[in-house]
Amino acid sequence: MPIKLILVPLLLIALACPVHAESIVPPAPNGITLPGGYQNWRLISSSYREDNKTLRVILGNDQAVEAALRGQTNPWPDGAILGKLVWKEARHPQWPAALIPGELSHVEFMIRDQEKYADTVGWGFARWLGMDLKPYGADADFARECVACHTPVKDNDYVFTKFSTLPR
Ligand code: HEC
């Protein structure tokens, strides 16, 4: 069989492969794309917001976690990315006193690059909503809202979260 006849079906299978689905998440209005592999990042902490009843985990990529372990987080180094994954609260069906992650509310990120994101205090902010990861914000100005609310912790390089207590 000519080689082309074998390659064409293989190419079609490769194009239809779900691995490619990841790249179709549209970028945030400021051009930031969803950081790949964030589901495998390490845990920094978790939190619960009682006003809007959401559970959160805060994760870091390798650069962020290594910097945090060395205590070098003020400033955080270029390349560090912090992620926050937010779920609406649900009750465990077999143990209603246990609040557990329900519907995914949003995922959001702070990407450290002092030069590239100089206009937004050296962090690239981005958020995607729900399971279909719809980019948040009408235009690039949405990041002002992020900066404004993170300003109370500006002396901590605009980051609220600290490592949760664990023996290390
Ligand atoms: C209403 C205030 C508020 C706004 C607006 C806000 N944040 Fe935050 N953010 C917080 C607080 C408080 C925390 C600390 C932990 C928590 O909420 O669970 C936090 C934590 C984070 C974290 C984890 C690192 C850290 O600072 O602790 C990321 C990442 C993050 N926010 C991204 C964003 C992005 C992106 C936006 C804009 C789209 C945004 N935030 C807008 C209040 C806000």
Residues whose N, C-alpha, C, O or C-beta is under 5 A from the ligand:
A	BS01	HEC	S47 R56 I58 L82 G83 K84 E108 F109 M110 F125 A126 R127 F142 E145 C146 C149 Y158 V159 F160 T161
